[in-house]
């Protein structure tokens, strides 16, 4: 679950995400199929988690001690498009859902459905939201996850797809077209059917697996088309690029009007701030660093980051994803304390 810091004294907006393994290791919580397919269980688990982080980290200003029951959508995570393509989904008790790969000989038969409301897992999400709205007397909208073209193609086809992508086979091109079709169908459905008006996030985690020139020649046109679609709906585009950023920076500059840019640990975020002066830049903190560093090392690193970003704090953010079991609580406090004291 993601928790945003609710404290205006912290100059930078911080978000913390505690992995299922953190909850499993610290509180024995069970995820698996139950949290995805049992909406009543998920709502109560969400309430428990929201109260627990508030009680455990009172100084972080996250969560809530009086968490009400609310509509919480089932989370198929990275496996959502793969599940729709027919991939088998695994539901770990201490992890997010993940999928087996589809044999490449089945890829050529993939077609983008005309109405995702009749397709699992989108139908499951819609049905659960309708059920919870009836039960809780609310009117929460359905929102389906938007993804990324190469991300989903790699998740569906796995290593076999990556090999065929390198050879630029018709099968690989078909899978990319399918992933793009699913992405644009989801974006349109969220806007037209569910009246979603906020930012659309494009997930480009796997772009770092290909060279900048390959991305520019064979993949960027998909992202440009997504930006045009989003703009035509009076929305703004964000890009999640969790790898090293600077090699791809000049290519991303050719995608106009980015509202949000999320970049990976070790990236030159000052370069991103300078090259994208109208864009919010979010820097992903390393979960490994935060879990293994001393509190002093965390303090020094976060201080260094803020100094580098000085002058652009109003559009610079940090996020602490993937907090795993064993991460010292005091290191999470240190991130917050440095931001709060920064001047």
C-alpha positions, 0 to 999 in steps of 0.5 A: 500500500502507498502512503503519502506524507500528510505534513506541510512542514515536510518540504518534499512530498514523500510517499512510502510503499510497504511491500506485502512481504513487509506486512507478512514478516511484521504482522503475519498478514495473508495476501494471495488470492484472498486479497484480490478476490475477496473484497470484504477481506481486502477492505478490512485489511486496508483499514488495518494497514492504514491504522497500523502504519499510523500507529507504528510511525506516528512521526511520519504523518502517514495512514490514519487512526480512524480509517473508514471502510472504503472502496479498495480496488483489487490489485492485479499489479503488473499481471493485469494485461498478461492475465487478459492475454491468457497468461496464468497468474500466480497469487503469492501470500507475500507478494503481488500477483505475477504471471507465467509467460504465454508461449510465443506460438499463441501470440499471433492469435491475440486480439484486442477486445472491443469491450474490456468490461467483458474480459477478465480481469477488467470484469472482475475489477468492475464487478467488485467495485459495483459490489462495494459501492452497493454495500458501502453506499458510495459511488467510487469509480472504476479505474483500470491500470494503464501500463506500458507497451514494452512492459506488457509485451515482455511480461506476456512473452518473457525471454522468448519475446525479447529474443524475437524483439531483437530479431524484429520478427512479425510475432514480436511486432504483433505482441507490441501492437497488441500491448499498445492496443490494450493500453489505448483501450484502457486509457479510452475506457477510463476516460469515456466510461468511468470519467477519469480526468487525472494524469495518465501514467505510462510505465516504461520500466523495461525501456532500460533493457534496450538501447536509446537508439532502439527505443527511439526507432522502434518504441517511441512512436507508441509513447508519442501516440499515447501522449496525443491520445491523452492530450485529446482527452484534456489529460496530462501524461506522466512517465515512470522510468525506474532505470537510469535516466540520462541516456534516454533524456534527449528522447523523452524531450521529444514527447511534449507536455510531460506533467510527471517524470519518475526516474530511478535511483542513481539517475541524474535528477538535476539533469531531469529538472533542468531539461524538463523545467515544467515537469514534476520530477520524482526520484525513486529512493533505493529500497536496498540502500535504505534497508542496509544503510546506517541512519547517518548514511541515510541522513547524508544521502538525503541531504545531498539529494536535496542540495542537488535539487535546491531551487526546484523543490516545488516540483521535486519529489521523492518516493520510498517504494518497496519497503521490505521486512527488515528495513529499520524504522529509524531510516524511514524517519530519517528521510522524513526528518531531513526533508522537514528540516530542509531550508 
